[in-house]
């Protein structure tokens, strides 16, 4: 009972009646179970909520409650429109997580990726609506892989390339998934669900008995429709799994790809944070600190005079701002509102794919202090997964009135949950891109630093070529 009670507590605090009775009031326990099981899919979770919830779901007892909750949510969605193949695919994604071919790590990783596919949505024919869903699934997976608990699991399991491992697991899973196998897992999960719900009904107050009966009746109805519904969903689901496996194989290849020669920067796709962390652990470059205290801590809030400046026309960089300036104050260690005189020149380091007219700039004097890419990354605290660089653009403040900008020391930056950080400390400028006039932006020029960072690759599709240095104004 203690383990089951602890599992319930992951989802919802115990009701007062249960706490007041020191864990003896079965009616309170029944109410508690029912409230937890009713939990529905939340497709608006943040990435942090998704990956944290997935780690929690790998705990014994908690994982079974997660599966029961998912089954009830699937049932509700299918009841709304039983002809919607996408709703049946949602049930398939729940059931394939029960296949023994998936260990706890693979099951957790797949749950993260499947949630992103479900969030993207399937149409009534079972096709993924948003074609970027697979990129989102990998992005969510990368956050999951960065968690300390996940890294310890990977180390214990001796999984050195999780992308390759997961691609193989999904391929193996595909070979075992058919309607008969899915129905078998559905029956297993329904038996567990009925057992839990019957306990809740027996123990709980009278008010929950009819709703529980309704859910049990709905599950019986679901089972009567499952042979046909799952039959229609298996094909589209396998197609989605195949695309996901291929995407994982690309990530696997990218994570171990060596870089030789000169790349065509216009084929560059930045590496992800998780991929960059892998390469930093393999060979830490000089511009990265490991385990060091942050020298230039980011601002935690804005002072009153900063808000006065916002009211006076400086760009809103607060947490309430919209667009690219939102929370921009957190990139600073020191901050002041300044006016740049007409004729002054600003510099912005860019990658071939990044916008010329964005928020981060520097004065000419700061740019000329940079002797290498390592200087730029360290002292302006710019991770590779943020900006590949290789080029720069200049902007001359137009004639007329001064330009209102924010200026101060760049704050140190820590890479997620990793041990790596960048020092910061050079003077950066943040401005509202809306104040820029394209006529006063000069053509791009190469920095001379190249487009790669040692052994950290850029993209699978990179090939030999020469940069075009094209202006990218958005």
Long-range contacts (C-beta under 8 A, 24 or more apart in sequence): 3-60, 3-61, 4-61, 5-29, 6-61, 7-59, 7-60, 7-61, 7-62, 7-64, 7-65, 8-32, 8-33, 8-36, 8-65, 10-56, 10-59, 10-62, 10-65, 11-36, 11-39, 11-65, 11-69, 12-36, 12-39, 26-203, 27-203, 27-204, 27-205, 29-203, 29-204, 30-199, 30-200, 30-201, 30-202, 30-203, 30-204, 30-205, 30-208, 31-200, 31-204, 31-205, 31-208, 33-196, 33-197, 33-199, 33-200, 33-203, 33-204, 34-197, 34-200, 34-204, 34-208, 34-211, 34-212, 36-65, 36-69, 37-65, 37-68, 37-69, 37-72, 37-193, 37-196, 37-197, 37-200, 38-69, 38-72, 39-69, 39-73, 40-69, 40-72, 40-73, 40-76, 41-70, 41-73, 41-77, 41-118, 43-115, 43-118, 43-119, 45-115, 47-139, 47-140, 47-143, 48-143, 50-112, 50-115, 50-116, 50-140, 50-143, 50-144, 51-112, 51-140, 51-143, 51-144, 51-147, 52-147, 54-108, 54-109, 54-111, 54-112, 54-115, 54-144, 55-108, 55-144, 55-147, 55-149, 55-150, 57-108, 57-111, 58-104, 58-105, 58-107, 58-108, 63-104, 63-107, 64-192, 65-196, 67-94, 67-97, 67-98, 67-189, 67-192, 68-189, 68-192, 68-193, 68-196, 70-94, 71-189, 71-190, 71-193, 71-219, 72-193, 72-215, 72-219, 74-222, 75-215, 75-218, 75-219, 75-222, 76-218, 78-222, 78-225, 78-229, 79-218, 79-221, 79-222, 81-124, 82-225, 82-229, 83-124, 84-124, 85-122, 85-124, 85-125, 85-126, 85-229, 85-232, 85-233, 85-236, 86-121, 86-122, 86-123, 86-124, 86-125, 86-126, 87-122, 88-126, 88-229, 88-230, 88-232, 88-233, 89-122, 89-126, 89-233, 89-236, 89-237, 89-240, 90-118, 90-122, 91-186, 91-226, 91-229, 91-230, 91-233, 92-177, 92-182, 92-230, 92-233, 92-234, 92-237, 93-117, 93-118, 93-237, 94-189, 95-182, 95-185, 95-186, 95-189, 96-173, 96-177, 96-182, 96-185, 96-237, 98-185, 98-188, 98-189, 99-173, 99-176, 99-177, 99-181, 99-185, 101-169, 101-172, 101-173, 101-176, 102-169, 102-173, 103-157, 104-153, 105-150, 105-153, 105-154, 105-157, 105-159, 106-165, 106-166, 106-169, 108-144, 108-150, 109-141, 109-144, 109-145, 109-162, 109-166, 110-166, 110-169, 110-170, 112-137, 112-140, 112-141, 112-143, 112-144, 113-137, 113-138, 113-140, 113-141, 113-244, 115-140, 116-140, 117-240, 117-244, 122-236, 122-240, 125-236, 126-232, 126-233, 126-235, 126-236, 126-237, 127-236, 128-240, 128-243, 134-243, 134-244, 134-247, 135-247, 137-244, 137-247, 138-247, 138-248, 138-251, 138-272, 139-272, 141-166, 142-272, 142-273, 142-274, 142-275, 143-274, 143-416, 145-274, 146-273, 146-274, 146-277, 146-416, 146-417, 146-418, 147-417, 148-417, 161-252, 161-255, 161-256, 163-248, 163-249, 163-251, 163-252, 163-255, 164-248, 164-249, 164-252, 166-248, 167-245, 167-246, 167-248, 167-249, 167-252, 170-241, 170-244, 170-245, 170-248, 171-245, 173-241, 174-238, 174-241, 174-242, 174-245, 177-234, 177-237, 177-238, 178-234, 179-227, 179-230, 179-231, 179-234, 182-226, 182-230, 182-234, 183-226, 183-227, 183-230, 186-223, 186-226, 186-230, 187-223, 190-219, 190-223, 193-219, 194-219, 250-460, 251-275, 253-460, 254-457, 254-459, 254-460, 257-457, 257-460, 258-455, 258-457, 259-452, 259-455, 259-456, 259-457, 259-458, 259-462, 261-464, 262-464, 262-465, 263-451, 263-452, 263-458, 263-462, 263-463, 263-464, 263-465, 264-462, 264-463, 264-464, 264-465, 264-466, 264-467, 265-351, 265-352, 265-388, 265-390, 265-391, 265-451, 265-458, 265-465, 265-467, 266-352, 266-353, 266-465, 266-467, 266-468, 266-470, 267-458, 267-459, 267-461, 267-462, 267-463, 267-465, 268-351, 268-352, 268-353, 268-388, 268-451, 268-458, 268-459, 268-462, 269-353, 269-458, 269-459, 269-461, 270-351, 270-353, 270-384, 270-385, 270-386, 270-387, 270-388, 270-458, 271-384, 271-385, 271-456, 271-457, 271-458, 272-385, 273-383, 273-385, 273-415, 273-416, 275-385, 275-456, 276-383, 276-384, 276-385, 276-415, 276-456, 277-415, 277-416, 277-418, 277-420, 279-454, 279-455, 279-456, 280-415, 280-418, 280-420, 282-455, 283-454, 283-455, 284-420, 285-374, 285-453, 285-454, 286-374, 286-378, 287-373, 287-374, 287-375, 287-377, 287-378, 287-422, 288-377, 288-378, 288-420, 288-421, 288-422, 289-420, 289-421, 289-422, 289-423, 290-419, 290-420, 290-421, 291-419, 292-421, 294-411, 294-412, 294-414, 294-421, 295-412, 295-423, 295-424, 295-425, 296-333, 296-409, 296-410, 296-411, 296-412, 296-423, 296-424, 296-425, 297-333, 297-411, 297-412, 298-330, 298-331, 298-332, 298-333, 298-411, 298-412, 299-329, 299-330, 299-332, 299-333, 299-335, 299-411, 301-329, 302-329, 302-335, 305-337, 306-335, 306-337, 309-337, 309-404, 312-337, 312-404, 313-404, 314-404, 314-405, 314-406, 315-359, 315-404, 315-405, 315-406, 315-430, 315-431, 315-432, 315-435, 317-406, 317-430, 324-358, 324-359, 324-433, 325-359, 325-430, 325-432, 328-359, 328-406, 328-430, 329-406, 330-411, 331-360, 331-381, 331-410, 331-411, 331-428, 331-430, 332-406, 332-408, 332-409, 332-410, 332-411, 332-428, 332-430, 333-408, 333-409, 333-410, 333-411, 333-412, 333-424, 333-425, 334-408, 334-409, 335-406, 335-407, 335-408, 336-406, 336-407, 336-408, 337-404, 337-405, 337-406, 337-407, 338-404, 338-405, 338-406, 338-407, 339-402, 339-403, 339-404, 339-405, 340-397, 340-402, 340-403, 340-405, 341-397, 341-402, 342-397, 342-398, 342-399, 342-400, 342-401, 342-402, 343-396, 343-397, 343-399, 344-396, 344-397, 345-394, 345-395, 345-396, 345-397, 346-394, 346-395, 346-396, 346-397, 346-429, 347-392, 347-393, 347-394, 348-392, 348-393, 348-394, 348-395, 349-376, 349-380, 349-382, 349-387, 349-389, 349-391, 349-392, 349-447, 350-387, 350-389, 350-390, 350-391, 350-392, 350-393, 350-444, 350-472, 351-387, 351-388, 351-389, 351-390, 351-391, 351-451, 352-388, 352-390, 352-391, 352-451, 352-467, 352-468, 352-470, 352-472, 353-388, 353-472, 354-387, 354-472, 355-433, 355-472, 355-473, 355-474, 356-393, 356-441, 356-444, 356-471, 356-472, 356-473, 357-433, 357-436, 357-438, 357-441, 357-473, 357-474, 358-433, 359-430, 359-431, 359-432, 359-433, 360-428, 360-429, 360-430, 361-395, 361-405, 361-428, 361-429, 361-430, 361-431, 362-426, 362-427, 362-428, 362-429, 363-427, 363-429, 366-426, 366-427, 366-428, 367-392, 369-426, 372-449, 373-447, 373-449, 373-450, 373-453, 376-447, 376-449, 377-422, 377-453, 378-422, 378-423, 379-410, 379-423, 379-424, 379-425, 379-426, 380-410, 380-424, 380-426, 380-428, 381-410, 381-411, 381-412, 381-413, 381-422, 381-423, 381-424, 382-413, 382-422, 383-413, 383-415, 383-422, 384-453, 384-456, 388-451, 388-458, 389-447, 389-449, 389-451, 390-446, 390-447, 390-449, 390-450, 390-451, 390-467, 391-444, 391-445, 391-446, 391-447, 391-467, 391-469, 392-444, 392-445, 392-446, 392-447, 393-441, 393-442, 393-443, 393-444, 393-445, 393-471, 394-441, 394-442, 394-445, 395-436, 395-440, 395-441, 395-442, 396-440, 396-442, 397-440, 398-437, 398-439, 398-440, 403-431, 403-435, 404-431, 404-435, 405-429, 405-430, 405-431, 406-430, 406-431, 438-473, 441-471, 441-473, 443-469, 443-471, 444-469, 444-470, 444-471, 445-469
